[in-house]
Amino acid sequence: MKSHKLNTIIVLLLLGFLFGFASFNPPFDIPKGWPKPVYDFSKNELSPEKIELGRQLFYDPILSRDSTISCVSCHLQYTAFTHVDHDLSHGIDNRIGIRNSPSLMNLAWSKSFMWDGAVNHLDMQTLAPIEHPDEMDNSIVEVIQRLNHSTKYQSLFQDAFNDDKITGERFLKVMSQFMLTLVSANSKYDQVMRNEEGIEFTIQENKGYQIFKTNCESCHQEPLFTNQEFMNNGLSIDTTLNDWGRMIITKNAKDSLLFKVPTLRNIEFSYPYMHDGRFRKLNQVINHYTQEIQPHPTLSKPLKNKIKISPKEKVDLTAFLLTLTDKEFLFNPKYSFPRN
């Protein structure tokens, strides 16, 4: 009898163990073959409730001084979490910044943020647009006061943290949690790399891929399609903006005109291109790299030798770049405007 009871207990424990694993659905999965993320999840463990709270805040204009600007004002999901209607970001009171907003995706692998690397940790990134006078023109103190007076956010923080205490640290970490889930890894390129049945490059796409690997991959390294570094890509300086890039942060002349190398993922939808949004079409970008590189002491070493490709090869290269479009990412309801 005792043996029967013991066996029953063991079976129940095993079933609980198995069902526990079956129901466990971690909010963040590292795509197969990708490097280990830079972000330390042990200091901000993801949970569905915290991710949802971050999503609610990402779409809420309560973060800006007059409640007119939200994160999505410059980072729209359908355009790879950037804007496409103007070259430079627009903020509160229709103020115009000096840079094009970067796309938001695969941020768990980023060592630094902003075009000039002014922020070195995702948990601090949200502070930059909130407190910038040309963006949200607010303060973290005011944001936390507003959230503490909101019954909606008191309830959401209660769900996320098992108490309704709303602090700056908690706010910044849940913002990170939502942004960390913005993983784009299911483009046609990814499906080809995974050898998925029935998915393969066309002849033109494959030719473009070979051209890419020969001429572009030193800066736009697979699978993230960025090397996460700061480089001078040979653009002429905009004499109106006079933006000297990373040198503004480091005060080091060696960083003159260096900007963070952006990802090429979803590039079909993330125009305009470059830190100042000067190009609206992919062929303009390709023409820049093949015909318009400006000499400069800090010019990226791979660009010092002219890139020579034919008009047909430019078309092939474009065809490959279009395989980096991830429509599942662009239209995933998990990332969209919260309806509740």
N, C-alpha and C positions, 0 to 999 in steps of 0.2 A: 504493500500500500504506500509506504513512504517512498519507495523507488518510483512508483507511478507518479506521485505528486512531484517528485524531483524532476522527472523527465518532462512533465507538463510545464513546470516552471522554466526549464531550460528552453523548451520549444517556444514558449511565450516570449522569453528574453530574446531569442534569436529572431523571432518574427518582428519584435519591436525594433531590434537592431537593423534588420533589413529594411523595414518600412521607414525607419528613420532616415536611412540613407536614400531610399527611393524618393522620399518627399523633400529631401534637402536639395535646394536649387540655388547654388551660390550666385549672387547678383553679378559677379565679375568672372568671366572665363578668359584665360589667355589663349588666343588662337594658336592652333598647332603650328609649330615651327617658328613662332615669334620669340624674341628675347624676353628675359625676365623684366617686368616693369620696374621703373625707377621708384615709383611711389611706394611708400611704406604703409601697407594696409594694416599692419599690426597696431598702428597708432590711430587708425580711424576705420574700424571694422565696419564693413558695409552691412546694411540691413534694408529690407524693402521699405520699411517705414521712413527711414532717414533719407533714402533715395527719393521717395515720393515727396517728402518735405522739401528737399532741395529743388525738385522739379517745380513745385508750387511757387517757390521763391524766385526761381529763374525767370518765370513768366509774369511776375507780379511787379507793376510799376511803383509799388509802395517803397521800393528801394531808392528812388530818385527824389530830389528835393521837393518837386511839386507833383509827384506821382504821375508823371507823363512818360517816363522812360523806363523800360525794363531791360533785362539782359538780351531778350529776344529782339529788341529794337535793332540791334546790330548783329545778332547771331540767330538767323532764321533757319530752322531745320531744313526746309526744302532747298536751300542754297548752301548746304554743307555747313550750317551754323556760321554763316557770315552774311553780309549784305551785298546786294548787287545793283541797287538803284542809284548809287553815287560812288565816286572814287574814294572820298574821305569820309570817315565816320561822322555822323551827326548826333549831337547830344541834346541836352536840355535847352530850352529857348531857341532851338534850331542852331545852336552853336556848332561850328565845324572844327573838327580836330585836324591833326596833321598827318594821320595815317589811315590806311585801309584796315578794316578790322580783320584779324586772322580767323581762319576756320577753326572750329573746335571739334577735335576728334582725336582719339588715341592719346589722351593727355596723360595717362598713367605712365607713358614712356618718355615724357618730356622732363628734361633737367632744368629748364628755364622757360620763362614765358614773356610775352610781348616781343615785338620786333627787335627790341634792343636788349632783351634779357633783364629788364629792370626788376623783375620778380623771379625769385629762385625756388619758390615752393607753391604748389597749387593751392594749398590752404590759405595763402596770402593773396592770391590773384584777385579775388573778388573785391578786395579793398581798393584796388587801383581804379576801376571805373566808378565805384561809388563815390570816391573822394575827389576825382578829377573834376575841375571846374567846367570843362567842356564836355563832360559826359553826364554823370548823374548829379554832380555838384551837391553831394550830401555828406554826412558823416556816419561812421559806424555807430556812434553813440545815439544819434537820432534814429537810425534804423532799428536798433534794439529797443528803444523806447516805444516806437510804433508797434513793433511786434508784440511787446508785452501788453499793449492796450488792445490787441486784436483777439477776440474770442476764437476766431478761426485758427490762428497760429498757436494760441495756448493749447487748443485741443490737439493740433498736429504735433507739437513738441511733446505733449503728454504721451501720445501714441509712440513717438520715436524714442523717447528717453525714460519713459515710465514716471516722469514728473513734468510739470509745465514750466520749469525754470528755463528762461531764454537768455542766453549769454552770447557775447561776441564769438567766443571759441566754438560754441555749438553751431552757431549760425554759419561760420566760415567752413566748418567741417561738413555740414550737410550740403552746402553749395558744392563742395568738392565731390561729395558722394554722387550727386547727379551727373556732374561733368565727367567723372571717371567712367560712368557707364556708356558714354558716347564712343563706342568702339565700332569702327568701320573695318570689316574684314571679310566681306562677302561679295566683292565685285567679281566680274568675269575673270579678271586676273587671278584672284584668290581661288576661284573654282578650278581654273586651269592648273594652278600650282598644287592643288590638292588632288589632281588627277580624277576629278569627278566624272562619272560616266556621261558620255555624250557632250562634254564641254571641251572645246579646244579653240585655240586661236585660228582665225582665218589666215590665209597666206600673207595678206597685207599686214594684219596685226602682228604676226610673228616677225616679219621683216622690221616693223617698227620697234618691236621689243629688242631686236639685235642692235638697231641703231641707238636705242635708249641705253643699252648696257655699254656701248662703246663711248657714247658722248655725254651721258647725263648722270650715270649712276654714282660717280665719285661724290656728288653732293646730295643726290636724291636716292639714298640707299634703300634697297628692299629689306624687309617688307613694309617698313613705315614710310618709305619714299621721302625721307629726310635724314640727314646725318646729325641733326640737332645742333649743328655748329652755326657760328656767325661768319658770314662771308661777304665779300664785295663782288657782286655779280656784273660789274661793268656798266651800271646805269649812269647816265649823266645826272648830275645833281640838279634838283628842281630849285631854281634860284628864287622862287617865291617862298617855298617852305624852308629851304636851307637846313634840311634834316641830315645830320652827320652820323646817324645811326648809333651804334653801340658806344662810340666815343663820348656821347653825351653822358653816359652812365659811368664809364671807366676813367674819363679824362685822359685817356692814353691815345696818342696820335696813331698808334699801330691799329687802333680799332676804328679809324676813320672810314665811313661809308660801309661798315659791316652791319649786316642785318641777318636775323635768324633765317635759316633755310626752311621754307615752308614745305609741308607735305604736298605731294601731287595727287593724293587720293581725292576723288570726287572733283577733280579740277574742271571737269565739264561744266559744273554748276557753281563754282566758287569765284567766278570773275567779279569785279575787275582784278587784274593781277599786279603783283609787286607791292612793296610796302606803301606806295602812294597811289595805287590803283590806276596807274597811267595806261595800262593796256586792257582792252575789253575783249580781245579775241586771242585764241591760242596761237594763230598764225603770226600775230604781232610779237608774241613772246618768243616763238621759235626764230623769227627774223632778227630779233634783238641779239640772240645768242650766236647767230651765224653771220650777222652783218654790222651790228651796231655797238659792239663792246668798246667801252671807253678805257683807254690806258690810265692806270693810277698806281701809285706805289703799293697800295694794299689789295690790288686786284687778285682775286682767287687764282691760285696757281694753275688749276685745270683750264682756266679760260685764257691763259696767256698764249696758248697755241690756238689758232683760229679753227673753229668747227666748220668743216666743209661737208655739206650734204646737198644733194640735188633737190629741185622742186618736188620730184616724185617721192624722194625719201622723206621730205617734210610731211607730205600727206600720209605716208606710212607711219611716221612717228606719231602724228596726231591720232591715227587710228588706234595705235597702242594705248595712248594716253586716255582714250575714251573707255578702254577696258577697265580703268580704275574707278569707274562710276559704280557705286554701291547703292542701288535703289532701295534695298531692304533698310539700309541705314537712313536714307533720306526720307522715307515714309513710314518708319517704325512708330507705331502709336505710343510705345513706351517713352518716346522722346518728345511727343507732341504736346500741344496746349492741354493742360488738365481740364477736364470737363466738369469735375465735381467741385 
